[in-house]
Amino acid sequence: MGQVRDFIAGLPKAELHLHIEGTLEPELKFELAARNGLELPYANVEEMRAAYTFDSLPSFLRIYYEGMEVLRTEPDFYDLAMAYLRKAAEQNVRYAEIFFDPQAHTSRGVPFDVVVRGLRRALMDAHARLGVRAQLIMCFLRDFQAEYAMATLLESLPYKEWIVGVGLDSDEHGNPPRKFAAVYERARQEGYLLTMHCDVDQDDAVEHIRQAVEEIGVDRIDHGVNLLEDTGLVEEVMKRGMGLTCCPISNGFVTPTMKAEAIRKLIDLGVRVTINSDDPAYFSGYVQENLEALQEALQLTPGELADLERNAFEIAWLPRHLKDAYLAEIDAYAS
């Protein structure tokens, strides 16, 4: 196992499913609370970590949104993103696409400009200092009204060159993809690339994947392992060359298992599966730990692990010449 862990550690990686607010570690949360004169409902880091017990998506979201209260200023968002990007560099993440949830901040009075400028500055510094390239994906919160999502989309337009695409996250129950069809159509017209959460084992999971693929026309799907329940959809996803951004450790927090066997089946079918960390501060595992957990569950070979990262760079929202450069890094390493 030690040799496999060493191989995973050195493997050039892309992370495509990472919520920046979900990287807010307890230590930084206490630091930002002190900076902003806020009192947290926990005595110390250990007590806060002990509260991270989830058995469903809604139970996770309650703690997740509570944690964001400490994010108030542009330096807060800068420090949040830089902390993740330093960790990413340590794990040889060469490229990351980072979700951010502007409505979770604007809805409590933090201006959009404050959020995006702090994150953007961190991404630029990380590229210059750490060699990690990253781009931002703006997510809409699906349990808010579609009109609020449209307003957020319009608010983003002055910053369009800083944002590569849009996504959809938060509580899926009763909030199907088609609720946001008009928002996604406008986003496409504005040049944004499109992705969308189809969370694991939700009500109407397969129908939501179908809507995302056939009605919305997304470029890829976040999570999406319930795709296996419809062979026609599997074929359609493969025909379109779409990928799935799977998150094994987080699956194991909000469902009974990591969905390792489902991921194995998707890999065997030839679906472009990628492995990511989702909300690593809450689920106790960054991308390295997710790859290790999946390898241990499925006994993946070094070649299969390298293929997972090839998938990630292939479906990344990068120009072809950059994809080819990263793929060459993987080939050189794996050989």
ChimeraX attribute file (.defattr): number of C-alpha atoms within 10 A of each C-alpha:
attribute: neighborCount
match mode: 1-to-1
recipient: residues
	/A:1	10
	/A:2	7
	/A:3	9
	/A:4	16
	/A:5	17
	/A:6	10
	/A:7	16
	/A:8	22
	/A:9	19
	/A:10	16
	/A:11	23
	/A:12	24
	/A:13	30
	/A:14	30
	/A:15	25
	/A:16	28
	/A:17	26
	/A:18	24
	/A:19	20
	/A:20	25
	/A:21	25
	/A:22	22
	/A:23	24
	/A:24	25
	/A:25	20
	/A:26	18
	/A:27	12
	/A:28	17
	/A:29	21
	/A:30	21
	/A:31	13
	/A:32	22
	/A:33	18
	/A:34	13
	/A:35	13
	/A:36	15
	/A:37	9
	/A:38	13
	/A:39	11
	/A:40	16
	/A:41	8
	/A:42	13
	/A:43	10
	/A:44	12
	/A:45	14
	/A:46	11
	/A:47	12
	/A:48	17
	/A:49	15
	/A:50	9
	/A:51	11
	/A:52	16
	/A:53	14
	/A:54	19
	/A:55	12
	/A:56	15
	/A:57	20
	/A:58	15
	/A:59	13
	/A:60	18
	/A:61	14
	/A:62	11
	/A:63	15
	/A:64	18
	/A:65	13
	/A:66	10
	/A:67	18
	/A:68	15
	/A:69	17
	/A:70	22
	/A:71	21
	/A:72	20
	/A:73	17
	/A:74	19
	/A:75	18
	/A:76	23
	/A:77	24
	/A:78	21
	/A:79	19
	/A:80	24
	/A:81	23
	/A:82	21
	/A:83	18
	/A:84	24
	/A:85	28
	/A:86	16
	/A:87	14
	/A:88	23
	/A:89	17
	/A:90	13
	/A:91	19
	/A:92	20
	/A:93	24
	/A:94	22
	/A:95	26
	/A:96	25
	/A:97	23
	/A:98	25
	/A:99	26
	/A:100	24
	/A:101	21
	/A:102	23
	/A:103	21
	/A:104	17
	/A:105	19
	/A:106	15
	/A:107	11
	/A:108	10
	/A:109	10
	/A:110	17
	/A:111	16
	/A:112	18
	/A:113	15
	/A:114	19
	/A:115	23
	/A:116	22
	/A:117	18
	/A:118	20
	/A:119	25
	/A:120	20
	/A:121	17
	/A:122	23
	/A:123	25
	/A:124	17
	/A:125	16
	/A:126	22
	/A:127	15
	/A:128	11
	/A:129	10
	/A:130	16
	/A:131	16
	/A:132	21
	/A:133	19
	/A:134	21
	/A:135	20
	/A:136	21
	/A:137	25
	/A:138	24
	/A:139	27
	/A:140	28
	/A:141	21
	/A:142	23
	/A:143	15
	/A:144	13
	/A:145	13
	/A:146	19
	/A:147	13
	/A:148	16
	/A:149	22
	/A:150	18
	/A:151	12
	/A:152	19
	/A:153	21
	/A:154	15
	/A:155	13
	/A:156	18
	/A:157	13
	/A:158	9
	/A:159	13
	/A:160	15
	/A:161	11
	/A:162	17
	/A:163	20
	/A:164	18
	/A:165	23
	/A:166	23
	/A:167	24
	/A:168	25
	/A:169	21
	/A:170	19
	/A:171	18
	/A:172	22
	/A:173	15
	/A:174	12
	/A:175	18
	/A:176	21
	/A:177	23
	/A:178	15
	/A:179	14
	/A:180	19
	/A:181	17
	/A:182	15
	/A:183	23
	/A:184	27
	/A:185	14
	/A:186	14
	/A:187	19
	/A:188	17
	/A:189	10
	/A:190	14
	/A:191	12
	/A:192	20
	/A:193	19
	/A:194	24
	/A:195	26
	/A:196	25
	/A:197	25
	/A:198	29
	/A:199	25
	/A:200	22
	/A:201	14
	/A:202	17
	/A:203	13
	/A:204	15
	/A:205	21
	/A:206	21
	/A:207	17
	/A:208	25
	/A:209	28
	/A:210	21
	/A:211	18
	/A:212	24
	/A:213	22
	/A:214	13
	/A:215	13
	/A:216	22
	/A:217	16
	/A:218	20
	/A:219	20
	/A:220	25
	/A:221	25
	/A:222	25
	/A:223	25
	/A:224	25
	/A:225	27
	/A:226	22
	/A:227	25
	/A:228	16
	/A:229	11
	/A:230	13
	/A:231	10
	/A:232	12
	/A:233	18
	/A:234	18
	/A:235	14
	/A:236	14
	/A:237	23
	/A:238	15
	/A:239	10
	/A:240	11
	/A:241	15
	/A:242	19
	/A:243	23
	/A:244	29
	/A:245	27
	/A:246	28
	/A:247	32
	/A:248	25
	/A:249	28
	/A:250	25
	/A:251	23
	/A:252	17
	/A:253	19
	/A:254	21
	/A:255	16
	/A:256	10
	/A:257	13
	/A:258	21
	/A:259	21
	/A:260	22
	/A:261	13
	/A:262	14
	/A:263	25
	/A:264	16
	/A:265	13
	/A:266	18
	/A:267	16
	/A:268	11
	/A:269	13
	/A:270	12
	/A:271	20
	/A:272	24
	/A:273	26
	/A:274	29
	/A:275	28
	/A:276	30
	/A:277	28
	/A:278	32
	/A:279	22
	/A:280	25
	/A:281	20
	/A:282	22
	/A:283	21
	/A:284	16
	/A:285	21
	/A:286	23
	/A:287	28
	/A:288	22
	/A:289	20
	/A:290	23
	/A:291	25
	/A:292	20
	/A:293	17
	/A:294	22
	/A:295	20
	/A:296	14
	/A:297	14
	/A:298	13
	/A:299	13
	/A:300	16
	/A:301	11
	/A:302	17
	/A:303	10
	/A:304	13
	/A:305	21
	/A:306	22
	/A:307	20
	/A:308	20
	/A:309	22
	/A:310	25
	/A:311	20
	/A:312	27
	/A:313	28
	/A:314	21
	/A:315	21
	/A:316	20
	/A:317	18
	/A:318	15
	/A:319	8
	/A:320	11
	/A:321	9
	/A:322	13
	/A:323	19
	/A:324	15
	/A:325	12
	/A:326	20
	/A:327	22
	/A:328	14
	/A:329	15
	/A:330	20
	/A:331	15
	/A:332	9
	/A:333	13
	/A:334	16
	/A:335	6
